[in-house]
């Protein structure tokens, strides 16, 4: 019994080669332009810088609010703060004072 090896056809060899080259080109393109590629990492770094700046701003706002809340602590009430809040939010005034409203544009 003789065994005969078939040589792969040229068309089959070329199609496999072209398929592998196309796959390699896709991988190269996604390495540069993909979501996590080199250009995508630049965008991610820029987003990180922007978000850290926003976080710093929000942290300062949180600290300001914490300070404001600490002033409203029932055990350490600040009479000036209570007066200021009553005047601004409730439009309260003493009998000898005159309120002047200024319309803001």
Backbone as a printed PyTorch tensor [residue, N CA C, xyz], in Angstrom:
tensor([[[  0.8330,  -1.1350,   0.0000],
         [  0.0000,   0.0000,   0.0000],
         [  0.9030,   1.2310,   0.0000]],

        [[  0.6930,   2.0440,  -0.9610],
         [  1.5360,   3.2370,  -1.0840],
         [  0.7670,   4.4560,  -0.5710]],

        [[  1.5050,   5.2960,   0.0740],
         [  0.9070,   6.5170,   0.5890],
         [  1.4200,   7.6720,  -0.2310]],

        [[  0.5000,   8.4550,  -0.6470],
         [  0.8820,   9.5770,  -1.4940],
         [  0.5080,  10.8710,  -0.7790]],

        [[  1.4750,  11.7510,  -0.6180],
         [  1.2230,  13.0260,   0.0290],
         [  0.7520,  14.0260,  -1.0040]],

        [[ -0.2700,  14.7470,  -0.6490],
         [ -0.7550,  15.7790,  -1.5630],
         [ -0.0860,  17.0820,  -1.1930]],

        [[  0.4010,  17.7670,  -2.1770],
         [  0.9730,  19.0850,  -1.9560],
         [ -0.1700,  20.0800,  -1.8770]],

        [[ -0.0880,  20.9970,  -0.9090],
         [ -1.1370,  22.0080,  -0.8380],
         [ -1.1250,  22.8710,  -2.0970]],

        [[ -2.2890,  23.2250,  -2.5240],
         [ -2.3790,  24.0180,  -3.7490],
         [ -1.8920,  25.4410,  -3.4830]],

        [[ -1.4890,  26.1150,  -4.5300],
         [ -0.9960,  27.4900,  -4.4370],
         [ -2.1030,  28.4130,  -3.9280]],

        [[ -3.3210,  28.2030,  -4.3900],
         [ -4.4410,  29.0510,  -3.9810],
         [ -4.6670,  28.9240,  -2.4710]],

        [[ -4.6030,  27.7150,  -1.9800],
         [ -4.8020,  27.5090,  -0.5420],
         [ -3.6780,  28.1560,   0.2570]],

        [[ -2.4580,  28.0180,  -0.1800],
         [ -1.3280,  28.6330,   0.5190],
         [ -1.4480,  30.1580,   0.5220]],

        [[ -1.8230,  30.7230,  -0.6240],
         [ -1.9680,  32.1780,  -0.7130],
         [ -3.1240,  32.6770,   0.1470]],

        [[ -4.2170,  31.9290,   0.1590],
         [ -5.3630,  32.3810,   0.9560],
         [ -5.0280,  32.3560,   2.4480]],

        [[ -4.3320,  31.3330,   2.9080],
         [ -3.9370,  31.2790,   4.3190],
         [ -2.9540,  32.4010,   4.6330]],

        [[ -2.0070,  32.6480,   3.7420],
         [ -1.0290,  33.7210,   3.9450],
         [ -1.7200,  35.0780,   3.9860]],

        [[ -2.6450,  35.3220,   3.0540],
         [ -3.3640,  36.5920,   3.0390],
         [ -4.2310,  36.7590,   4.2860]],

        [[ -4.8330,  35.6870,   4.7350],
         [ -5.6400,  35.7430,   5.9410],
         [ -4.7790,  36.1020,   7.1560]],

        [[ -3.6190,  35.4870,   7.2670],
         [ -2.7290,  35.7860,   8.3890],
         [ -2.1760,  37.2050,   8.3110]],

        [[ -1.8600,  37.6810,   7.1170],
         [ -1.3700,  39.0530,   6.9540],
         [ -2.4780,  40.0500,   7.3070]],

        [[ -3.7120,  39.7620,   6.8940],
         [ -4.8260,  40.6530,   7.2260],
         [ -5.0640,  40.6810,   8.7350]],

        [[ -4.9610,  39.5290,   9.3850],
         [ -5.1340,  39.4800,  10.8340],
         [ -4.0320,  40.2660,  11.5420]],

        [[ -2.8150,  40.1390,  11.0420],
         [ -1.6970,  40.8840,  11.6230],
         [ -1.8780,  42.3880,  11.4040]],

        [[ -2.3920,  42.7900,  10.2590],
         [ -2.6530,  44.2070,  10.0010],
         [ -3.7350,  44.7240,  10.9480]],

        [[ -4.7540,  43.9190,  11.1920],
         [ -5.8010,  44.3110,  12.1390],
         [ -5.2230,  44.5020,  13.5370]],

        [[ -4.3830,  43.5740,  13.9610],
         [ -3.7700,  43.6960,  15.2870],
         [ -2.8870,  44.9380,  15.3760]],

        [[ -2.1460,  45.2300,  14.3100],
         [ -1.3110,  46.4310,  14.2970],
         [ -2.1430,  47.6980,  14.3520]],

        [[ -3.2420,  47.7190,  13.6130],
         [ -4.1260,  48.8890,  13.6260],
         [ -4.7440,  49.0850,  15.0060]],

        [[ -5.2120,  47.9940,  15.6140],
         [ -5.8250,  48.1270,  16.9360],
         [ -4.7860,  48.4770,  17.9960]],

        [[ -3.5310,  48.1110,  17.7920],
         [ -2.4680,  48.4940,  18.7130],
         [ -2.2910,  50.0030,  18.7240]],

        [[ -2.4310,  50.6250,  17.5800],
         [ -2.2610,  52.0790,  17.5020],
         [ -3.5500,  52.8340,  17.7770]],

        [[ -4.6390,  52.4300,  17.1460],
         [ -5.8650,  53.2320,  17.1570],
         [ -7.0020,  52.6340,  17.9730]],

        [[ -6.8100,  51.4990,  18.5920],
         [ -7.8790,  50.8710,  19.3560],
         [ -8.1920,  51.6220,  20.6390]],

        [[ -9.2290,  51.1880,  21.3120],
         [ -9.6640,  51.8470,  22.5470],
         [ -8.5520,  51.8320,  23.5890]],

        [[ -7.8050,  50.7600,  23.6800],
         [ -6.7130,  50.6550,  24.6410],
         [ -5.3540,  50.6940,  23.9450]],

        [[ -5.3140,  51.1910,  22.7280],
         [ -4.0710,  51.3200,  21.9890],
         [ -3.2630,  52.5130,  22.4510]],

        [[ -2.2160,  52.8260,  21.6960],
         [ -1.3260,  53.9150,  22.0870],
         [ -2.0370,  55.2600,  22.1050]],

        [[ -2.8270,  55.5390,  21.0930],
         [ -3.5650,  56.8080,  21.0720],
         [ -4.6880,  56.8080,  22.0990]],

        [[ -5.2810,  55.6660,  22.3430],
         [ -6.3180,  55.5620,  23.3600],
         [ -5.7620,  55.7990,  24.7570]],

        [[ -4.5230,  55.3630,  24.9900],
         [ -3.9020,  55.5900,  26.2940],
         [ -3.6220,  57.0680,  26.5160]],

        [[ -3.2700,  57.7940,  25.4600],
         [ -3.0940,  59.2440,  25.5840],
         [ -4.4000,  59.8920,  26.0460]],

        [[ -5.4990,  59.4850,  25.4410],
         [ -6.8030,  60.0330,  25.8180],
         [ -7.1470,  59.6650,  27.2570]],

        [[ -6.8290,  58.4270,  27.6560],
         [ -7.0950,  58.0070,  29.0300],
         [ -6.2720,  58.8260,  30.0220]],

        [[ -5.0040,  59.1120,  29.6900],
         [ -4.1710,  59.9360,  30.5750],
         [ -4.7480,  61.3420,  30.7030]],

        [[ -5.2040,  61.8940,  29.5910],
         [ -5.8000,  63.2310,  29.6200],
         [ -7.0850,  63.2190,  30.4600]],

        [[ -7.8840,  62.1770,  30.3190],
         [ -9.1040,  62.0600,  31.1270],
         [ -8.7660,  61.9600,  32.6140]],

        [[ -7.6860,  61.2420,  32.9360],
         [ -7.2740,  61.1040,  34.3360],
         [ -6.9020,  62.4540,  34.9180]],

        [[ -6.1510,  63.2570,  34.1530],
         [ -5.7480,  64.5820,  34.6330],
         [ -6.9810,  65.4540,  34.8670]],

        [[ -7.9210,  65.4430,  33.9250],
         [ -9.1360,  66.2500,  34.0670],
         [ -9.9690,  65.7930,  35.2640]],

        [[-10.0940,  64.4820,  35.4450],
         [-10.8920,  63.9650,  36.5540],
         [-10.2260,  64.2410,  37.9020]],

        [[ -8.8940,  64.2120,  37.9500],
         [ -8.2110,  64.5380,  39.2050],
         [ -8.4100,  66.0040,  39.5640]],

        [[ -8.4040,  66.8800,  38.5550],
         [ -8.6620,  68.2970,  38.8200],
         [-10.0910,  68.4880,  39.3250]],

        [[-11.0340,  67.7860,  38.7140],
         [-12.4280,  67.8760,  39.1560],
         [-12.5810,  67.3320,  40.5770]],

        [[-11.8650,  66.2370,  40.8750],
         [-11.9230,  65.6650,  42.2210],
         [-11.3760,  66.6450,  43.2560]],

        [[-10.2840,  67.3390,  42.9170],
         [ -9.7230,  68.3190,  43.8520],
         [-10.7210,  69.4410,  44.1160]],

        [[-11.3940,  69.8940,  43.0550],
         [-12.4040,  70.9390,  43.2170],
         [-13.5560,  70.4500,  44.0970]],

        [[-14.0080,  69.2380,  43.8550],
         [-15.1020,  68.6850,  44.6540],
         [-14.6790,  68.4760,  46.1080]],

        [[-13.4240,  68.0900,  46.3250],
         [-12.9460,  67.9270,  47.7010],
         [-12.9530,  69.2520,  48.4490]],

        [[-12.5860,  70.3390,  47.7710],
         [-12.6310,  71.6460,  48.4390],
         [-14.0730,  72.0380,  48.7490]],

        [[-14.9950,  71.7290,  47.8370],
         [-16.4020,  72.0240,  48.0930],
         [-16.9280,  71.2040,  49.2700]],

        [[-16.5100,  69.9420,  49.3470],
         [-16.9400,  69.0820,  50.4510],
         [-16.4050,  69.6270,  51.7740]],

        [[-15.1560,  70.0530,  51.7770],
         [-14.5860,  70.6090,  53.0090],
         [-15.3050,  71.8910,  53.4220]],

        [[-15.6380,  72.7350,  52.4510],
         [-16.4020,  73.9480,  52.7660],
         [-17.7650,  73.6010,  53.3640]],

        [[-18.4310,  72.6140,  52.7770],
         [-19.7410,  72.2070,  53.2940],
         [-19.6220,  71.5800,  54.6850]],

        [[-18.5650,  70.8050,  54.9040],
         [-18.3680,  70.2200,  56.2360],
         [-18.1570,  71.3130,  57.2770]],

        [[-17.3970,  72.3240,  56.8940],
         [-17.1760,  73.4350,  57.8170],
         [-18.4960,  74.1520,  58.1100]],

        [[-19.2840,  74.3620,  57.0720],
         [-20.5760,  75.0340,  57.2350],
         [-21.5050,  74.2080,  58.1310]],

        [[-21.5020,  72.9010,  57.9360],
         [-22.3360,  72.0230,  58.7580],
         [-21.8380,  72.0250,  60.2010]],

        [[-20.5200,  72.0700,  60.3780],
         [-19.9990,  72.0910,  61.7520],
         [-20.4110,  73.3650,  62.4800]],

        [[-20.6130,  74.4520,  61.7310],
         [-21.0830,  75.6800,  62.3600],
         [-22.5340,  75.5570,  62.8220]],

        [[-23.2810,  74.6390,  62.2230],
         [-24.6820,  74.4400,  62.5980],
         [-24.8530,  73.3970,  63.6990]],

        [[-23.7670,  72.9200,  64.2670],
         [-23.8200,  71.9380,  65.3440],
         [-24.5720,  72.5340,  66.5370]],

        [[-25.5940,  71.8510,  67.0520],
         [-26.4030,  72.4240,  68.1400],
         [-25.5990,  72.7300,  69.4050]],

        [[-24.5060,  72.0530,  69.6070],
         [-23.7130,  72.2900,  70.8090],
         [-22.7940,  73.5020,  70.6650]],

        [[-22.5460,  73.9480,  69.4220],
         [-21.6580,  75.0940,  69.2080],
         [-22.2950,  76.0820,  68.2370]],

        [[-23.4810,  76.4890,  68.4640],
         [-24.1680,  77.4050,  67.5570],
         [-23.4980,  78.7710,  67.5640]],

        [[-23.3290,  79.3010,  66.3840],
         [-22.7500,  80.6310,  66.2200],
         [-23.9040,  81.6210,  66.0350]],

        [[-24.0810,  82.5690,  66.9210],
         [-25.2170,  83.4920,  66.8080],
         [-25.1600,  84.3420,  65.5470]],

        [[-23.9690,  84.6860,  65.0940],
         [-23.8650,  85.4770,  63.8650],
         [-24.3630,  84.6850,  62.6580]],

        [[-24.0430,  83.3890,  62.6430],
         [-24.4940,  82.5480,  61.5330],
         [-26.0110,  82.4100,  61.5500]],

        [[-26.5890,  82.2330,  62.7190],
         [-28.0490,  82.1180,  62.8110],
         [-28.7090,  83.4030,  62.3280]],

        [[-28.1710,  84.5290,  62.7290],
         [-28.7200,  85.8140,  62.2960],
         [-28.6060,  85.9680,  60.7870]],

        [[-27.4530,  85.6000,  60.2490],
         [-27.2430,  85.7160,  58.8020],
         [-28.2170,  84.8290,  58.0380]],

        [[-28.3920,  83.5890,  58.4910],
         [-29.3230,  82.6780,  57.8180],
         [-30.7590,  83.1740,  57.9170]],

        [[-31.1540,  83.6700,  59.0690],
         [-32.5210,  84.1670,  59.2350],
         [-32.7720,  85.3640,  58.3370]],

        [[-31.7850,  86.2280,  58.2160],
         [-31.9640,  87.4130,  57.3720],
         [-32.0280,  87.0390,  55.8900]],

        [[-31.1500,  86.1390,  55.4590],
         [-31.0960,  85.8350,  54.0220],
         [-32.2200,  84.9090,  53.5670]],

        [[-32.5300,  83.8940,  54.3520],
         [-33.4980,  82.9000,  53.8990],
         [-34.9290,  83.2260,  54.3050]],

        [[-35.1010,  83.8840,  55.4220],
         [-36.4520,  84.1630,  55.9030],
         [-36.8330,  85.6340,  55.7790]],

        [[-35.9210,  86.4330,  55.2540],
         [-36.1340,  87.8810,  55.1010],
         [-36.5390,  88.5210,  56.4290]],

        [[-35.8670,  88.1340,  57.4620],
         [-36.1500,  88.6890,  58.7860],
         [-35.2640,  89.9110,  59.0180]],

        [[-35.7860,  90.8400,  59.7930],
         [-35.0300,  92.0420,  60.1440],
         [-35.4980,  92.5300,  61.5020]],

        [[-34.6830,  93.3570,  62.0910],
         [-35.0850,  93.9790,  63.3560],
         [-36.0930,  95.0870,  63.0680]],

        [[-36.7210,  95.5750,  64.1140],
         [-37.7470,  96.6100,  63.9370],
         [-37.1610,  97.9180,  63.4310]],

        [[-35.9290,  98.2030,  63.7880],
         [-35.3390,  99.4820,  63.3890],
         [-34.5620,  99.3880,  62.0800]],

        [[-34.6190,  98.2570,  61.3670],
         [-33.8910,  98.0900,  60.1110],
         [-34.8500,  98.1620,  58.9290]],

        [[-34.2940,  98.5400,  57.7860],
         [-35.0600,  98.6020,  56.5430],
         [-34.4140,  97.6290,  55.5600]],

        [[-35.2100,  96.7680,  54.9470],
         [-34.7010,  95.8240,  53.9570],
         [-34.7790,  96.4400,  52.5720]],

        [[-33.6770,  96.3490,  51.8580],
         [-33.6290,  96.8410,  50.4890],
         [-33.2910,  95.6500,  49.6070]],

        [[-34.1770,  95.3110,  48.6910],
         [-33.9420,  94.1890,  47.7790],
         [-33.3480,  94.7080,  46.4840]],

        [[-32.3090,  94.0330,  46.0240],
         [-31.6700,  94.3830,  44.7640],
         [-31.9070,  93.2200,  43.8180]],

        [[-32.5320,  93.5110,  42.6890],
         [-32.8150,  92.4650,  41.7080],
         [-31.5250,  92.1190,  40.9810]],

        [[-31.1990,  90.8400,  40.9420],
         [-29.9950,  90.4080,  40.2260],
         [-30.3850,  89.9500,  38.8290]],

        [[-29.5540,  90.2780,  37.8680],
         [-29.8410,  89.9260,  36.4690],
         [-29.2200,  88.6240,  36.1270]]])
